[in-house]
């Protein structure tokens, strides 16, 4: 800051100018200017002719100055006392007038000093409150900063987890895509296979229809003179040998006697000879003819048998022995 009198620069918190000794405190400067103006005005009005006064007056003035120094303290003590001493030496005609002047100045300055002191105390109080608020704000800011750093760290971890999850999802998506493509290929192959099977089934149906349309039915007399049937007793039932015109396709054979049909699992086929068992006695079976329906096996390379016969308690087809009969 600069001195208000000589304008010389001085360091902060200095109370007096280093060059001229002028107080640097604003309140002191104000008081000094105010007192100086009041004293000059009173002196110009009351004392036109300057004369020396008695030593008692001087001593009284000095005593008054000392009391003022105690009252005003550091602000206006010594400089103002010296100034008044110079005025006393310069001469006052009436000490009472000077005393009144000083009292008047004191009454005017004292409230200002008290106000300045009150303002200073209020400023200190405000400064202390501001310091406390600043410290509280600092703590709040530090806590908020720590929480923000914590949240940033958590956000960073979440971002890393999301990135890892995204990478895993991407990898899974690629694997799922590959798996789906593979399944699509298998489905396409299965559809093609089903189409092929349907085509084969259709062909098989056509084949079956063709086969059955080419099927043949033979009737066999069960009398003793029939050359193509041999019926031999077997327990309470009978064993039947039938000489067909052609070798049959096994799955197409169906034997009927009156309204009864022989189960398919009971047949045996040797070239063109059909052999099966019957549950009724042989005499009952001979009462009605047998009906056989079948589809000839055109792929057979074996020549069909031409005769059936019983020799030495055995059944023969041509010269081939088919079965021994029970004794």
Helices and strands as residue ranges (DSSP letters): H 26-46, H 55-72, H 77-90, H 95-213, E 216-220, E 229-234, E 237-243, G 250-252, E 254-257, E 260-261, G 264-266, E 268-270, E 273-278, H 282-285, E 290-294, E 308-311, E 314-317, E 320-324
